[in-house]
Amino acid sequence: MTGTHDFLAATRTFYDTIADDYAEHFRDAHVADPLDRALLAVYAELVGADGTVADLGCGPGRITAYLASLGLDVFGVDLSESMLAIARRENPRLRFEHGSMLDLAVADGALAGVVSWYSTIHTPVDELPALLDEFRRVLAPGGHLLLAFQAGEHPRRIDRPWGHPVALDFHRRRPERLAELLTAAGFTLGSRTVREPVEHRGEPVPQAFLFAQKPARPQEPSDG
């Protein structure tokens, strides 16, 4: 568990340090792209208004708030208390909780939906199966998962953002490989979307979005 603790501690420290600058710099970026907004709207329609959705790795709460505006009963979870302070200040009617995506304080099968909007990007590849297992655990049968991430092969290290003395690795994923991991974790893949980077927003690589669902009933072994 030492490796897990190390990357979680590094992620928490990084975002606690840069929270105010991050929230200001990315104030509109997270829902600026019309395709991104459309995908979130599709997700909201799939989940519906009857169940609860968790926005995991919610940061300053912009996606949480946008999902709420689409009619979802949604709450946010994040490692960084500084990010959560911003989220609570800017969205006082929404619920935000401190926690780790790898060990959620959520009962088995309690959620209709899980959104991980660029929040798996600091998880080392060998931790991804455990992370997806945790997502599956908290979803109800038939529950929906949305993953957003940067598509690619090689991580990008961000060092001293806005002059702060911190650094962190941002992992990129091949969509087909993450789709394989979702299937191995027991999810049914619904769709795979990759859009080209938007240059004026500083996106260096394509952006990927995977929709997956926890089966409504236990999967039976195939006859083959």
C-alpha positions as CSV (number, residue, x, y, z in Angstrom):
1,M,0.0,0.0,0.0
2,T,3.0,2.3,0.2
3,G,2.9,3.1,-3.5
4,T,-0.8,3.9,-3.3
5,H,-0.3,6.2,-0.3
6,D,2.6,7.9,-2.1
7,F,0.7,8.9,-5.3
8,L,-2.4,9.9,-3.3
9,A,-0.3,12.1,-1.0
10,A,1.5,13.7,-4.0
11,T,-1.8,14.3,-5.7
12,R,-3.4,15.9,-2.6
13,T,-0.4,18.1,-2.0
14,F,-0.2,19.3,-5.6
15,Y,-3.9,20.3,-5.7
16,D,-4.0,21.8,-2.2
17,T,-1.1,24.0,-3.3
18,I,-2.5,25.2,-6.7
19,A,-6.2,25.2,-5.9
20,D,-6.9,28.9,-6.2
21,D,-4.8,29.4,-9.4
22,Y,-6.3,26.2,-10.9
23,A,-9.9,27.3,-10.2
24,E,-9.3,30.7,-11.8
25,H,-7.4,29.5,-14.8
26,F,-9.9,26.8,-15.7
27,R,-13.0,28.7,-14.7
28,D,-14.8,28.0,-18.0
29,A,-12.7,25.3,-19.6
30,H,-14.4,22.2,-18.2
31,V,-17.7,22.9,-20.0
32,A,-16.5,25.1,-22.8
33,D,-16.5,22.5,-25.6
34,P,-20.0,21.8,-27.2
35,L,-19.2,18.1,-27.7
36,D,-18.2,17.8,-24.0
37,R,-21.5,19.4,-23.0
38,A,-23.4,17.1,-25.3
39,L,-21.7,14.1,-23.8
40,L,-22.6,15.2,-20.3
41,A,-26.2,15.7,-21.4
42,V,-26.3,12.2,-22.9
43,Y,-24.9,10.9,-19.6
44,A,-27.6,12.8,-17.6
45,E,-30.3,11.3,-19.8
46,L,-29.0,7.8,-19.4
47,V,-28.9,8.1,-15.6
48,G,-32.1,9.9,-15.2
49,A,-33.3,11.9,-12.1
50,D,-34.2,9.0,-9.8
51,G,-30.7,8.0,-8.5
52,T,-27.6,9.6,-7.0
53,V,-24.5,10.3,-9.0
54,A,-21.0,10.8,-7.6
55,D,-18.5,13.2,-9.4
56,L,-15.3,11.6,-8.3
57,G,-12.2,13.9,-8.3
58,C,-14.5,16.9,-8.5
59,G,-11.9,19.6,-8.0
60,P,-13.6,23.0,-7.7
61,G,-16.9,21.5,-8.5
62,R,-17.6,22.9,-12.0
63,I,-18.7,19.5,-13.5
64,T,-20.7,18.7,-10.3
65,A,-22.6,21.9,-10.8
66,Y,-23.1,21.4,-14.5
67,L,-24.5,17.9,-13.9
68,A,-26.8,19.3,-11.2
69,S,-28.0,21.9,-13.8
70,L,-29.0,18.9,-16.0
71,G,-31.3,17.6,-13.3
72,L,-29.1,15.0,-11.6
73,D,-28.9,14.4,-7.9
74,V,-25.1,14.7,-7.7
75,F,-22.4,15.1,-5.1
76,G,-18.7,15.6,-5.4
77,V,-15.7,13.8,-3.9
78,D,-12.1,15.0,-3.9
79,L,-8.8,14.4,-2.1
80,S,-7.9,18.1,-1.9
81,E,-9.5,20.0,1.0
82,S,-8.4,23.3,-0.7
83,M,-10.3,22.3,-3.9
84,L,-13.3,21.3,-1.8
85,A,-13.3,24.6,0.0
86,I,-13.7,26.3,-3.4
87,A,-16.4,23.9,-4.5
88,R,-18.4,24.5,-1.4
89,R,-18.0,28.3,-1.6
90,E,-19.1,28.4,-5.2
91,N,-21.9,25.8,-5.0
92,P,-23.3,26.1,-1.5
93,R,-26.4,24.1,-2.3
94,L,-24.4,21.0,-3.4
95,R,-22.7,18.4,-1.3
96,F,-19.0,17.8,-1.4
97,E,-17.0,15.2,0.5
98,H,-13.4,14.5,1.2
99,G,-12.2,11.1,0.1
100,S,-10.2,8.8,-2.1
101,M,-11.7,7.2,-5.3
102,L,-9.9,4.0,-4.3
103,D,-11.7,3.7,-1.0
104,L,-15.1,5.5,-1.2
105,A,-17.3,5.9,1.9
106,V,-20.3,4.7,-0.2
107,A,-22.3,1.5,0.3
108,D,-22.2,-1.3,-2.2
109,G,-24.6,-0.6,-5.1
110,A,-25.7,2.8,-3.8
111,L,-25.1,5.0,-6.9
112,A,-27.0,5.3,-10.2
113,G,-23.9,6.9,-11.7
114,V,-20.2,7.6,-11.4
115,V,-18.4,10.4,-13.3
116,S,-14.6,10.5,-13.4
117,W,-13.9,13.6,-15.5
118,Y,-10.2,13.7,-15.9
119,S,-9.7,12.4,-12.4
120,T,-8.0,9.0,-13.2
121,I,-5.1,10.8,-14.8
122,H,-2.9,10.6,-11.7
123,T,-3.6,7.0,-11.0
124,P,-0.7,4.7,-11.9
125,V,-1.6,2.0,-14.4
126,D,-1.1,-0.8,-11.9
127,E,-3.8,0.8,-9.7
128,L,-6.4,1.1,-12.4
129,P,-8.0,-2.4,-11.9
130,A,-8.5,-1.7,-8.2
131,L,-10.0,1.8,-9.1
132,L,-12.4,0.3,-11.7
133,D,-13.4,-2.4,-9.2
134,E,-14.3,0.3,-6.7
135,F,-16.4,2.2,-9.3
136,R,-18.2,-1.1,-10.0
137,R,-18.7,-1.8,-6.3
138,V,-20.5,1.5,-5.6
139,L,-22.7,1.4,-8.7
140,A,-26.1,-0.2,-8.6
141,P,-26.9,-2.9,-11.2
142,G,-27.5,-1.0,-14.4
143,G,-25.6,2.1,-13.2
144,H,-23.6,4.2,-15.6
145,L,-20.0,5.2,-15.6
146,L,-18.4,8.1,-17.6
147,L,-14.7,8.4,-17.9
148,A,-12.9,11.4,-19.5
149,F,-9.2,11.5,-20.0
150,Q,-6.4,12.5,-22.3
151,A,-5.7,10.0,-25.0
152,G,-2.1,9.0,-25.6
153,E,0.8,6.8,-24.6
154,H,3.2,8.9,-22.6
155,P,2.7,10.8,-19.3
156,R,3.2,14.5,-19.0
157,R,4.9,15.9,-15.9
158,I,3.8,19.3,-14.8
159,D,6.5,21.0,-12.8
160,R,6.1,24.3,-10.8
161,P,2.7,25.3,-12.1
162,W,2.1,29.1,-11.6
163,G,5.5,29.1,-9.8
164,H,4.4,26.8,-7.0
165,P,7.1,24.3,-5.8
166,V,5.1,21.2,-6.7
167,A,5.2,18.7,-9.5
168,L,2.9,15.8,-10.7
169,D,2.6,13.2,-13.5
170,F,-0.5,13.4,-15.7
171,H,-1.1,9.9,-17.2
172,R,-2.5,9.6,-20.7
173,R,-4.4,6.4,-21.7
174,R,-5.1,4.5,-24.9
175,P,-8.9,4.4,-25.1
176,E,-8.8,0.8,-26.4
177,R,-6.7,-0.3,-23.4
178,L,-8.9,1.4,-20.9
179,A,-11.9,-0.2,-22.6
180,E,-10.2,-3.6,-22.1
181,L,-9.8,-2.8,-18.4
182,L,-13.4,-1.8,-18.0
183,T,-14.5,-5.1,-19.6
184,A,-12.2,-7.0,-17.3
185,A,-13.7,-5.2,-14.3
186,G,-17.2,-6.4,-15.3
187,F,-18.5,-3.4,-17.2
188,T,-20.3,-3.3,-20.5
189,L,-18.8,-0.7,-22.8
190,G,-21.5,1.6,-24.2
191,S,-19.6,4.0,-26.4
192,R,-16.1,5.4,-27.1
193,T,-15.6,9.0,-28.3
194,V,-12.3,10.7,-29.1
195,R,-12.2,14.3,-30.2
196,E,-9.3,16.3,-31.5
197,P,-7.5,18.7,-29.2
198,V,-8.7,22.4,-29.1
199,E,-5.5,24.3,-29.6
200,H,-6.6,27.7,-28.2
201,R,-7.4,25.9,-24.9
202,G,-3.9,24.4,-24.7
203,E,-5.0,20.8,-25.2
204,P,-1.9,19.0,-26.4
205,V,-3.4,15.6,-27.3
206,P,-6.9,14.2,-28.2
207,Q,-9.5,13.8,-25.5
208,A,-11.3,10.5,-24.9
209,F,-14.7,9.7,-23.3
210,L,-15.9,6.2,-22.4
211,F,-19.4,5.3,-21.4
212,A,-19.8,2.0,-19.6
213,Q,-22.5,0.3,-17.5
214,K,-22.6,-2.2,-14.7
215,P,-24.7,-5.1,-15.9
216,A,-28.3,-5.1,-14.6
217,R,-27.9,-8.7,-13.7
218,P,-24.9,-11.0,-13.1
219,Q,-23.2,-12.0,-16.4
220,E,-23.6,-15.7,-17.3
221,P,-20.7,-17.6,-18.7
222,S,-20.8,-18.1,-22.5
223,D,-21.5,-21.5,-24.1
224,G,-18.4,-21.2,-26.1
